[in-house]
């Protein structure tokens, strides 16, 4: 809970005070920090791919390996669905 509150309260304060005022040479640099921070994304597949049977790398491996994506997907589909269901059940159990 403390980490969540720190993320919500402390991180924005550090960003606004330190990055945008103390470490910025001018207003243009301050706006650049806003642009960079605004473009940050969270890649769910990359972060949690291990928990879902590495489904995030399925496409690359199968397109380059044999080119028959449909049959490769059908052979892995059940295991991916089971891994996804198991992952989301674990996340729901955290509440």
Beta strands, then each sheet from edge to edge (+ up, - down):
end
